[in-house]
Amino acid sequence: MSGITDLMRFKKDVEYDLLAPLLALSFQEMTSKQAEENFRWFVSKIPERMEYFRNRCSNDLKVSIDELNYTADSLILVWRWFLQIARMEKTPKEELEKMKEGAKVFGDSFVNREQFTVATKFIMRDIGMYVGQCYVLNYPNLYWHFKTKPKNSVTVNQPLVAGFRAKYMDKEGAVFFQPIHMVEVRAANFYDKTQKETDLYNIFMKWVEYVPQE
C-alpha cells in the first residue's frame, strides 16, 4: 500500500521543478569536506534556480518579473505567492509516532498532524536562496558562507549569509543568518493559521538592523 500512498501524495503535490540535493545527508552528518562540496554546489545553483523561481512566481502572480528585483518590498510578492501555492498533507503515521514519542518530554505542541509537502519544502529552499540574494546583492558587507565548527552548532555546514554584526551584553560580534531555516520558521505560521503576506519582509527588515554601517 505504501507505493499507492506515495503516488497519491505526489499527484496532490505542487507541480514544481525540483532540484534534488547533491548529498543525501543531513547537515549534521556531513564531514567538513562534504560540507564544502555541498556549499559550492548550492552557490553554483543559485543563478539557474533564481531564473526558474522568479519566472514561476511572476507568471503565477501575473506580475512583471522586474518586480522580483531582490528588494525588500519584493519579498511581499514572494510570500504572497508562497501563501497561495504552499500545500500541506497529513503527517505519515510513522512520523507521527516519532513526534508522539518526543511529546512525552516536550509536550503535545510538538505533534504536527499536518506537514508541508515535499514540493513545498523545495520551494522554501528556493525562497531561502532568494532571501539570501536580497542581502548579498544589496549590502556589500554581506556574503554567502558556511561554518563547519562547532559541530554542535545549529548552523553547522549550512549555507548562511555572513557579515552581520550584533551586540549582546555590551559586546559586539558576528552573527549568521540562516535563510532557508528562517523561511521555514515564517512558514510555520501555517500551523496556527496566523500567516501574513508581510511575514518574510518583517524578518528581513529585522536583520537589516544588523548590517554594519559603512
N, C-alpha and C positions, 0 to 999 in steps of 0.2 A: 504493500500500500504506500510505502514511502515515496516510490517513484511517481505514482499518481499525484500524491500530495505536492511534491516538488514541482511537477508540471503545472498544477493548478496555481501554485504560488507565483510561478514565472508568468503565466498568462495574465494574472491580475496585476502584475507589476507595471511600473512606468516603462514606456519604450524610450530607452536612452542608450547612447553609445558608451559602453562601459570599457574602461581601461583597467585590465587586470593588474594586480600588484606584481612587482618584479619578484619579490620573495614571499613565500607562503609562511611567514613568520610574524609573530608579534614584535613590537619594538624592543620589548624586554628580552626576547630570545636572541636578538641579533648580536653578533660579535661586532667589534669596532670596525673590522674590515667590511662586514656586510652592511653596517650602518652607513659607511661612506659610500659604498656601491649604491645602496638604496637612495641616499640623498642625491647623488649625482644623477641617477635615473629620474628622480622626482623633478628636479630642477630642469632637466633636459626636456621633460614632457610638458612643461608649463605653456610654451607657445602654442602647441597644437591643441592642448586641452582648452586653453582660453579662446582660441578661434572657434572651436566647436561650441563651447559653453555660451559665449556671447551671441553667436548666431542663433543658437537654440532659444536662448532667453528672449532675444529681441523678436524672433518670429512668433513665439508663443504669446508674448505680451502685445505684439503688433506695434512696436516702437522702433525707432531708428537705432541701429547698432551703435551709432555715435553717442547715444545717451548712456551706453555702458562703457564709460570712458575712464574707469578706475578712480573716480572721485568718490568722496564720502556720500554725496547725495545719490550716486548710482546704486549704492547698497540698499536703498529703499526699494528700487526697482527689482534688484536681485532677490530680495527677501519676499517681495510681493509675488514674484514668480514661484519661489520655493513654496510658499504657503498654498499656492494653487496646485502645484504638481506633486508635492510630497504624498506618499502613501504609507499607511500603516497596516499591519496584519496581526492576527493572533499569534502570540508567542508560542513556538512549538513546545509540546509537552515536556520534552527532556530539558529544555532551557528553563521552563517554568519551575520544574522540580529543583533545579540548582538554585534558583532565586529563593524558593521557599526554604531551602536548607540554610541559605545565608540569612534569611529573615529571622531565623531563630535568635541570631545575635544582633542584627541591625534593625529589625522591625519590618512590618508589612509594607512600609513605604518603598522598600527595595524590590518589591514584587511588581513587575510591569506585565500585565496580561496582554498588552499590545506592544509591538515594536515596529521600528521603521523597516521597510522592505529593503532588500539588497540594493536595488537600483537607487533608492532614496539615499542610502548610505554613500554610494558612489557619487551622487550629486552633491552631497555635503562635502566630499573631498574636493570636488571641483570648485565649490563655493569658497572653501578654505584657501585654495590656490588664488582665487580672485581677490579675496580679502588681503592675503599676503602681498599680492602685486599692488594693491591700492596703497599699501605702506611704502614698499620699496621704490615704486615709481614716483611717489610724491615727496618723499623725505630722504635726502641724500645720505643721512646718517644711518639709515636702516638697510638691512640686507638679510638674505636667506642664510641660514646657518643650521648646524646640528651639534649636539653635545653627546659624547659617549661616557662621560663621568659627571657625577657619581652614578653608579649602576642602579641605585635605589631611587633615583630622581624620577618624578612623574613625567619629565620631559626627555628622558634619555632616548637617544637615537632618532628622535622625531624631527621632521622639518619644522624649523622655527623661524621667526623673524627676530633678529637681534639688533642691538643698537639703542634700545630703550634704557632710560635711567630713572630710578625712583628712589625716594627717601623712605627709610624705615628706622624709627627710633633715632632720628637725627643723623643717620648715616646713609649716604647715597651709594647705590650700587647698580650693577647691570641687572635688568630683568628681561625675560624672553617671552614673546607672545607665541602661543600655540594656535595658529589659525584654524586648523581642522577641528581641534578639540573645542575651541570657542564657538565654532559653528554648531557643533553637536550640543553644546550647553544651551545655546539660544534655541535650538530645535526642540530641546526637552520641554519647552513651554507647551508643546502639543499635548503632553500627558495630562496637564490640568486645564487645557484649553484657554491659556492666557496669552497665546501668541499674538504679536502685533507686527505690522509692517516695519516699524522702526527698531525692532529688536537688534538687528545686526548693526544698523547705523549707530545705535546708542553705545554698544560695546566698542565699536571702532573709535568713536569720539572720546570715550573714556581713556583709551590707551594713547590717543594723540597727546594727552596731557603729559605722558612720559617720554615724548620725543625731545631730545636735547635741543636747546636753542643754539642756533649757530652764532 
